[in-house]
Amino acid sequence: MNRIKIPYISIFLASMVCALTVLFPSCIKEDDYKKFTEGGEISYTGKLDSIKIFSGRNRVVIQGLLIADPKVTRCVIYWNNRADSVTIPVTRTENIDTLKVELKNMIEGVHNFTIYTYDNLGNQSVPTYKSGRAYGDRYVSSLSNRPINNAYTDEAGLTSIEWGVMDRLSGIFATDVTYTNASDQQQVLRIPVDSSLTYLDNFKEKTDIRFRTMFIPDSMSIDTFYTTVTTKYIPKFSQADITGTYLKNAGPNVNYSSIAGNNRWGILSDWTSNAAIKNASGFGGYERRSTIGFISLEAGWGLPNVTDGKIFQTVTLPAGSYRFSVVMNEFNSGGSRYLSVAVGNDLPNASDVTGSSIAFSNLESKVLNFTLTAPTTVSIGFVCSLTGTSGTGMYSKIASVKLYSIQYL
């Protein structure tokens, strides 16, 4: 179909005039309806169809199909309240044609586009409205490199990187790692966001890695965005398991000092559990699942919220470097959950963890490294604030913990 003709407008108006003539014969002249159809029938060209707008860095790409009207000769796109526009010449073929135009130097943000097609007589299509987004420096400045929780070469020469968790809504999809191997050759690995542990094959010991993280902000983006490159030195060390020397009831299958009548919620033996974590009618911090005991942080599903819940042990450690790690059985996201080590006989509240700990990390990272310059009495363990309802909640179930002494080589 070359043009969309709308003769029913004339028919409708003529019918309306006839009706008015019957009702008000003295007010309507016989040929008054003609003034509504002066200039003939209205003709429209076929509009651009199946429009997609792809986002990019200070640009968008608009793509659509020319399907029906062989007489279309140009397309005009307006944006910025019609202050800006572009005209694209069109040469039709006998097939369905694709129109594709890139708009550069676009201001960052959402843009509303109005699109018309025209034939060589100046007839235009009905307008098509479509929105698209351009990204720029503001978006790039919001991006951060994926955190590394731990990276080292062990005494056997195996180099590993333990990656931290990142919010998928940021658009993260991978991280590129560049390192030097033992033959002084540059190696590049692309690490998917789903990967939490990476091994560097034949890594040249005691050298740096360089890494940057990549983002695609939305499903229509044609550009990949990168963080700035971060350099990190990878040390070599050995670790000795000193859990049994300093920590008690470390698991797996931790024990309780007392347990509720339902044989599910209890109080951990050998750990200090504050009142906030005992939110199961005075019990909490321990959960029995089947016959296995876990260190438990939970709120919701009938349990009250937890504000500044704490589970920890207090020990005196000599000067040195240490690694506290956990084996997580189950957890979901939400709330505030930390591994923390702090001077003294208590751990800070959740809101003070970052400023009052010797070291801290998100519980999901499952590892905490810290160094003491002198013999120190410290508390080591968990701090959390969790919320829930009768049908939802937040939880972390820890099967066991380990404490290692680190010796750098």
Secondary structure as a PSIPRED ss2 file (coil, helix, strand):
# PSIPRED VFORMAT (PSIPRED V4.0)

   1 M C   1.000  0.000  0.000
   2 N C   1.000  0.000  0.000
   3 R E   0.000  0.000  1.000
   4 I E   0.000  0.000  1.000
   5 K E   0.000  0.000  1.000
   6 I C   1.000  0.000  0.000
   7 P C   1.000  0.000  0.000
   8 Y H   0.000  1.000  0.000
   9 I H   0.000  1.000  0.000
  10 S H   0.000  1.000  0.000
  11 I H   0.000  1.000  0.000
  12 F H   0.000  1.000  0.000
  13 L H   0.000  1.000  0.000
  14 A H   0.000  1.000  0.000
  15 S H   0.000  1.000  0.000
  16 M H   0.000  1.000  0.000
  17 V H   0.000  1.000  0.000
  18 C H   0.000  1.000  0.000
  19 A H   0.000  1.000  0.000
  20 L H   0.000  1.000  0.000
  21 T H   0.000  1.000  0.000
  22 V H   0.000  1.000  0.000
  23 L H   0.000  1.000  0.000
  24 F C   1.000  0.000  0.000
  25 P C   1.000  0.000  0.000
  26 S C   1.000  0.000  0.000
  27 C C   1.000  0.000  0.000
  28 I C   1.000  0.000  0.000
  29 K C   1.000  0.000  0.000
  30 E C   1.000  0.000  0.000
  31 D C   1.000  0.000  0.000
  32 D H   0.000  1.000  0.000
  33 Y H   0.000  1.000  0.000
  34 K H   0.000  1.000  0.000
  35 K H   0.000  1.000  0.000
  36 F H   0.000  1.000  0.000
  37 T H   0.000  1.000  0.000
  38 E C   1.000  0.000  0.000
  39 G C   1.000  0.000  0.000
  40 G C   1.000  0.000  0.000
  41 E C   1.000  0.000  0.000
  42 I C   1.000  0.000  0.000
  43 S E   0.000  0.000  1.000
  44 Y E   0.000  0.000  1.000
  45 T E   0.000  0.000  1.000
  46 G C   1.000  0.000  0.000
  47 K C   1.000  0.000  0.000
  48 L C   1.000  0.000  0.000
  49 D E   0.000  0.000  1.000
  50 S E   0.000  0.000  1.000
  51 I E   0.000  0.000  1.000
  52 K E   0.000  0.000  1.000
  53 I E   0.000  0.000  1.000
  54 F E   0.000  0.000  1.000
  55 S E   0.000  0.000  1.000
  56 G E   0.000  0.000  1.000
  57 R E   0.000  0.000  1.000
  58 N C   1.000  0.000  0.000
  59 R E   0.000  0.000  1.000
  60 V E   0.000  0.000  1.000
  61 V E   0.000  0.000  1.000
  62 I E   0.000  0.000  1.000
  63 Q E   0.000  0.000  1.000
  64 G E   0.000  0.000  1.000
  65 L E   0.000  0.000  1.000
  66 L E   0.000  0.000  1.000
  67 I C   1.000  0.000  0.000
  68 A C   1.000  0.000  0.000
  69 D C   1.000  0.000  0.000
  70 P C   1.000  0.000  0.000
  71 K C   1.000  0.000  0.000
  72 V E   0.000  0.000  1.000
  73 T E   0.000  0.000  1.000
  74 R E   0.000  0.000  1.000
  75 C E   0.000  0.000  1.000
  76 V E   0.000  0.000  1.000
  77 I E   0.000  0.000  1.000
  78 Y E   0.000  0.000  1.000
  79 W E   0.000  0.000  1.000
  80 N C   1.000  0.000  0.000
  81 N C   1.000  0.000  0.000
  82 R C   1.000  0.000  0.000
  83 A C   1.000  0.000  0.000
  84 D E   0.000  0.000  1.000
  85 S E   0.000  0.000  1.000
  86 V E   0.000  0.000  1.000
  87 T E   0.000  0.000  1.000
  88 I E   0.000  0.000  1.000
  89 P E   0.000  0.000  1.000
  90 V C   1.000  0.000  0.000
  91 T C   1.000  0.000  0.000
  92 R C   1.000  0.000  0.000
  93 T C   1.000  0.000  0.000
  94 E C   1.000  0.000  0.000
  95 N C   1.000  0.000  0.000
  96 I C   1.000  0.000  0.000
  97 D E   0.000  0.000  1.000
  98 T E   0.000  0.000  1.000
  99 L E   0.000  0.000  1.000
 100 K E   0.000  0.000  1.000
 101 V E   0.000  0.000  1.000
 102 E E   0.000  0.000  1.000
 103 L E   0.000  0.000  1.000
 104 K E   0.000  0.000  1.000
 105 N C   1.000  0.000  0.000
 106 M C   1.000  0.000  0.000
 107 I C   1.000  0.000  0.000
 108 E C   1.000  0.000  0.000
 109 G E   0.000  0.000  1.000
 110 V E   0.000  0.000  1.000
 111 H E   0.000  0.000  1.000
 112 N E   0.000  0.000  1.000
 113 F E   0.000  0.000  1.000
 114 T E   0.000  0.000  1.000
 115 I E   0.000  0.000  1.000
 116 Y E   0.000  0.000  1.000
 117 T E   0.000  0.000  1.000
 118 Y E   0.000  0.000  1.000
 119 D E   0.000  0.000  1.000
 120 N C   1.000  0.000  0.000
 121 L C   1.000  0.000  0.000
 122 G C   1.000  0.000  0.000
 123 N C   1.000  0.000  0.000
 124 Q E   0.000  0.000  1.000
 125 S C   1.000  0.000  0.000
 126 V C   1.000  0.000  0.000
 127 P C   1.000  0.000  0.000
 128 T E   0.000  0.000  1.000
 129 Y E   0.000  0.000  1.000
 130 K E   0.000  0.000  1.000
 131 S E   0.000  0.000  1.000
 132 G E   0.000  0.000  1.000
 133 R E   0.000  0.000  1.000
 134 A E   0.000  0.000  1.000
 135 Y E   0.000  0.000  1.000
 136 G C   1.000  0.000  0.000
 137 D H   0.000  1.000  0.000
 138 R H   0.000  1.000  0.000
 139 Y H   0.000  1.000  0.000
 140 V H   0.000  1.000  0.000
 141 S H   0.000  1.000  0.000
 142 S C   1.000  0.000  0.000
 143 L C   1.000  0.000  0.000
 144 S C   1.000  0.000  0.000
 145 N C   1.000  0.000  0.000
 146 R C   1.000  0.000  0.000
 147 P C   1.000  0.000  0.000
 148 I E   0.000  0.000  1.000
 149 N E   0.000  0.000  1.000
 150 N E   0.000  0.000  1.000
 151 A E   0.000  0.000  1.000
 152 Y E   0.000  0.000  1.000
 153 T E   0.000  0.000  1.000
 154 D C   1.000  0.000  0.000
 155 E C   1.000  0.000  0.000
 156 A C   1.000  0.000  0.000
 157 G C   1.000  0.000  0.000
 158 L C   1.000  0.000  0.000
 159 T E   0.000  0.000  1.000
 160 S E   0.000  0.000  1.000
 161 I E   0.000  0.000  1.000
 162 E E   0.000  0.000  1.000
 163 W E   0.000  0.000  1.000
 164 G C   1.000  0.000  0.000
 165 V C   1.000  0.000  0.000
 166 M C   1.000  0.000  0.000
 167 D C   1.000  0.000  0.000
 168 R H   0.000  1.000  0.000
 169 L H   0.000  1.000  0.000
 170 S H   0.000  1.000  0.000
 171 G C   1.000  0.000  0.000
 172 I E   0.000  0.000  1.000
 173 F E   0.000  0.000  1.000
 174 A E   0.000  0.000  1.000
 175 T E   0.000  0.000  1.000
 176 D E   0.000  0.000  1.000
 177 V E   0.000  0.000  1.000
 178 T E   0.000  0.000  1.000
 179 Y E   0.000  0.000  1.000
 180 T E   0.000  0.000  1.000
 181 N E   0.000  0.000  1.000
 182 A C   1.000  0.000  0.000
 183 S C   1.000  0.000  0.000
 184 D C   1.000  0.000  0.000
 185 Q C   1.000  0.000  0.000
 186 Q E   0.000  0.000  1.000
 187 Q E   0.000  0.000  1.000
 188 V E   0.000  0.000  1.000
 189 L E   0.000  0.000  1.000
 190 R E   0.000  0.000  1.000
 191 I E   0.000  0.000  1.000
 192 P E   0.000  0.000  1.000
 193 V C   1.000  0.000  0.000
 194 D C   1.000  0.000  0.000
 195 S C   1.000  0.000  0.000
 196 S C   1.000  0.000  0.000
 197 L E   0.000  0.000  1.000
 198 T E   0.000  0.000  1.000
 199 Y E   0.000  0.000  1.000
 200 L E   0.000  0.000  1.000
 201 D C   1.000  0.000  0.000
 202 N C   1.000  0.000  0.000
 203 F E   0.000  0.000  1.000
 204 K C   1.000  0.000  0.000
 205 E C   1.000  0.000  0.000
 206 K C   1.000  0.000  0.000
 207 T C   1.000  0.000  0.000
 208 D E   0.000  0.000  1.000
 209 I E   0.000  0.000  1.000
 210 R E   0.000  0.000  1.000
 211 F E   0.000  0.000  1.000
 212 R E   0.000  0.000  1.000
 213 T E   0.000  0.000  1.000
 214 M E   0.000  0.000  1.000
 215 F E   0.000  0.000  1.000
 216 I C   1.000  0.000  0.000
 217 P C   1.000  0.000  0.000
 218 D C   1.000  0.000  0.000
 219 S C   1.000  0.000  0.000
 220 M C   1.000  0.000  0.000
 221 S E   0.000  0.000  1.000
 222 I C   1.000  0.000  0.000
 223 D C   1.000  0.000  0.000
 224 T C   1.000  0.000  0.000
 225 F E   0.000  0.000  1.000
 226 Y E   0.000  0.000  1.000
 227 T C   1.000  0.000  0.000
 228 T C   1.000  0.000  0.000
 229 V C   1.000  0.000  0.000
 230 T E   0.000  0.000  1.000
 231 T E   0.000  0.000  1.000
 232 K E   0.000  0.000  1.000
 233 Y E   0.000  0.000  1.000
 234 I C   1.000  0.000  0.000
 235 P C   1.000  0.000  0.000
 236 K E   0.000  0.000  1.000
 237 F E   0.000  0.000  1.000
 238 S E   0.000  0.000  1.000
 239 Q E   0.000  0.000  1.000
 240 A E   0.000  0.000  1.000
 241 D E   0.000  0.000  1.000
 242 I C   1.000  0.000  0.000
 243 T H   0.000  1.000  0.000
 244 G H   0.000  1.000  0.000
 245 T H   0.000  1.000  0.000
 246 Y H   0.000  1.000  0.000
 247 L C   1.000  0.000  0.000
 248 K C   1.000  0.000  0.000
 249 N C   1.000  0.000  0.000
 250 A C   1.000  0.000  0.000
 251 G C   1.000  0.000  0.000
 252 P C   1.000  0.000  0.000
 253 N C   1.000  0.000  0.000
 254 V C   1.000  0.000  0.000
 255 N C   1.000  0.000  0.000
 256 Y E   0.000  0.000  1.000
 257 S E   0.000  0.000  1.000
 258 S E   0.000  0.000  1.000
 259 I E   0.000  0.000  1.000
 260 A C   1.000  0.000  0.000
 261 G C   1.000  0.000  0.000
 262 N C   1.000  0.000  0.000
 263 N C   1.000  0.000  0.000
 264 R C   1.000  0.000  0.000
 265 W E   0.000  0.000  1.000
 266 G E   0.000  0.000  1.000
 267 I E   0.000  0.000  1.000
 268 L E   0.000  0.000  1.000
 269 S C   1.000  0.000  0.000
 270 D C   1.000  0.000  0.000
 271 W C   1.000  0.000  0.000
 272 T E   0.000  0.000  1.000
 273 S E   0.000  0.000  1.000
 274 N C   1.000  0.000  0.000
 275 A H   0.000  1.000  0.000
 276 A H   0.000  1.000  0.000
 277 I H   0.000  1.000  0.000
 278 K C   1.000  0.000  0.000
 279 N C   1.000  0.000  0.000
 280 A E   0.000  0.000  1.000
 281 S C   1.000  0.000  0.000
 282 G C   1.000  0.000  0.000
 283 F E   0.000  0.000  1.000
 284 G C   1.000  0.000  0.000
 285 G C   1.000  0.000  0.000
 286 Y E   0.000  0.000  1.000
 287 E E   0.000  0.000  1.000
 288 R E   0.000  0.000  1.000
 289 R E   0.000  0.000  1.000
 290 S C   1.000  0.000  0.000
 291 T C   1.000  0.000  0.000
 292 I E   0.000  0.000  1.000
 293 G E   0.000  0.000  1.000
 294 F E   0.000  0.000  1.000
 295 I E   0.000  0.000  1.000
 296 S E   0.000  0.000  1.000
 297 L E   0.000  0.000  1.000
 298 E E   0.000  0.000  1.000
 299 A E   0.000  0.000  1.000
 300 G E   0.000  0.000  1.000
 301 W C   1.000  0.000  0.000
 302 G C   1.000  0.000  0.000
 303 L E   0.000  0.000  1.000
 304 P C   1.000  0.000  0.000
 305 N C   1.000  0.000  0.000
 306 V E   0.000  0.000  1.000
 307 T E   0.000  0.000  1.000
 308 D E   0.000  0.000  1.000
 309 G E   0.000  0.000  1.000
 310 K E   0.000  0.000  1.000
 311 I E   0.000  0.000  1.000
 312 F E   0.000  0.000  1.000
 313 Q E   0.000  0.000  1.000
 314 T E   0.000  0.000  1.000
 315 V E   0.000  0.000  1.000
 316 T E   0.000  0.000  1.000
 317 L E   0.000  0.000  1.000
 318 P C   1.000  0.000  0.000
 319 A C   1.000  0.000  0.000
 320 G E   0.000  0.000  1.000
 321 S E   0.000  0.000  1.000
 322 Y E   0.000  0.000  1.000
 323 R E   0.000  0.000  1.000
 324 F E   0.000  0.000  1.000
 325 S E   0.000  0.000  1.000
 326 V E   0.000  0.000  1.000
 327 V E   0.000  0.000  1.000
 328 M E   0.000  0.000  1.000
 329 N E   0.000  0.000  1.000
 330 E E   0.000  0.000  1.000
 331 F E   0.000  0.000  1.000
 332 N C   1.000  0.000  0.000
 333 S C   1.000  0.000  0.000
 334 G C   1.000  0.000  0.000
 335 G C   1.000  0.000  0.000
 336 S E   0.000  0.000  1.000
 337 R E   0.000  0.000  1.000
 338 Y E   0.000  0.000  1.000
 339 L E   0.000  0.000  1.000
 340 S E   0.000  0.000  1.000
 341 V E   0.000  0.000  1.000
 342 A E   0.000  0.000  1.000
 343 V E   0.000  0.000  1.000
 344 G C   1.000  0.000  0.000
 345 N C   1.000  0.000  0.000
 346 D C   1.000  0.000  0.000
 347 L C   1.000  0.000  0.000
 348 P C   1.000  0.000  0.000
 349 N C   1.000  0.000  0.000
 350 A H   0.000  1.000  0.000
 351 S H   0.000  1.000  0.000
 352 D H   0.000  1.000  0.000
 353 V H   0.000  1.000  0.000
 354 T H   0.000  1.000  0.000
 355 G H   0.000  1.000  0.000
 356 S H   0.000  1.000  0.000
 357 S C   1.000  0.000  0.000
 358 I C   1.000  0.000  0.000
 359 A E   0.000  0.000  1.000
 360 F E   0.000  0.000  1.000
 361 S E   0.000  0.000  1.000
 362 N E   0.000  0.000  1.000
 363 L H   0.000  1.000  0.000
 364 E H   0.000  1.000  0.000
 365 S H   0.000  1.000  0.000
 366 K C   1.000  0.000  0.000
 367 V E   0.000  0.000  1.000
 368 L E   0.000  0.000  1.000
 369 N E   0.000  0.000  1.000
 370 F E   0.000  0.000  1.000
 371 T E   0.000  0.000  1.000
 372 L E   0.000  0.000  1.000
 373 T C   1.000  0.000  0.000
 374 A C   1.000  0.000  0.000
 375 P C   1.000  0.000  0.000
 376 T E   0.000  0.000  1.000
 377 T E   0.000  0.000  1.000
 378 V E   0.000  0.000  1.000
 379 S E   0.000  0.000  1.000
 380 I E   0.000  0.000  1.000
 381 G E   0.000  0.000  1.000
 382 F E   0.000  0.000  1.000
 383 V E   0.000  0.000  1.000
 384 C E   0.000  0.000  1.000
 385 S E   0.000  0.000  1.000
 386 L E   0.000  0.000  1.000
 387 T C   1.000  0.000  0.000
 388 G C   1.000  0.000  0.000
 389 T C   1.000  0.000  0.000
 390 S C   1.000  0.000  0.000
 391 G C   1.000  0.000  0.000
 392 T C   1.000  0.000  0.000
 393 G E   0.000  0.000  1.000
 394 M E   0.000  0.000  1.000
 395 Y E   0.000  0.000  1.000
 396 S E   0.000  0.000  1.000
 397 K E   0.000  0.000  1.000
 398 I E   0.000  0.000  1.000
 399 A E   0.000  0.000  1.000
 400 S E   0.000  0.000  1.000
 401 V E   0.000  0.000  1.000
 402 K E   0.000  0.000  1.000
 403 L E   0.000  0.000  1.000
 404 Y E   0.000  0.000  1.000
 405 S E   0.000  0.000  1.000
 406 I E   0.000  0.000  1.000
 407 Q E   0.000  0.000  1.000
 408 Y E   0.000  0.000  1.000
 409 L C   1.000  0.000  0.000
